[in-house]
Amino acid sequence: MIRRGEVPALVRRGASLVAALALSASSALAGDRALIDFIGFSPDAKYFAFEQFGIQDGSGFAFSEIFVIDLAADKWVPGTPVTVRIEDEEVGLGAARKQSAEGAADVLEKFGITEPVEILALNGDGAAEADFTKLRFGVPGYGLSEPASDQTLRLESFTAKSPLPCRDWFSEAPLGLALILEEGDGERVIHRDKRLPESRGCVFEYRLHSVVQPGWAQDISAAVAIVSVYSGGFEGPDRRFIAVPIGQ
């Protein structure tokens, strides 16, 4: 089933979570862990698209969500996310991804998502002893030369207000996010939550995942930070992703 512009599945299941309060966010059971695919940028680097996909905990249904982000406005473009959830455990993930790609084709074309993504830095899922609160990166040099710049992205979290009854559902306050960019002798805040959007769910942990930019970029003005978001779910924390513009 394809749905455009609706709240992601994690929040739609909120009412059912009340029945699962015994399974707290710190439960030994495992929540679902979405994966990510970077789709691309527009030629003017004003828009960025990515897909998150996986098998939903609790139901076992395959899902796929495609987001197109207006980087200057730091919000989804109209008509996104394009959300597919196949309510049949016998249908695999490939079918959900195919449906979401077909459903998002028009909006991807409208916003000109044609430019490849270059990964500047990445905390892989199997990385040992990774520091998920800091990620050092730079603009790639030529050939085997060192990066042409040196920046560090720092993540901080703090208790934040949410429109969802997170304390009632999980007995914990949800967390907000701040991202600080360190370069040279200074730093600047590139994002700080004032209030959590409903679409993010009840977040109990954030982790820096990666920094990406258009493949042709010569500076970080079009770079985007990808943050893993762990929100309460049926069987423990569920991982989803958000994209935060760095250079805007």
Secondary structure, DSSP 8 states (H G I E B T S, - for coil): -EEES---HHHHTHHHHGGGTTS-TT-SS---B-EEEEEEE-TTSSEEEEEEEEE-TTT--EEEEEEEEETTTTEE-TT--EEEEE--TTS-HHHHHHHHHHHHHHHHHHTT--B-EEEEEE--TT-TT--TTEEEE----STT---S--EEEEEEEEE---SS-HHHHHSS--EEEEEEEEETTEEEEEEE-SS--GGG-SEEEEEEEEEEEETT-SSSTT-EEEEEEEEEETTEEEEEEEEEES--
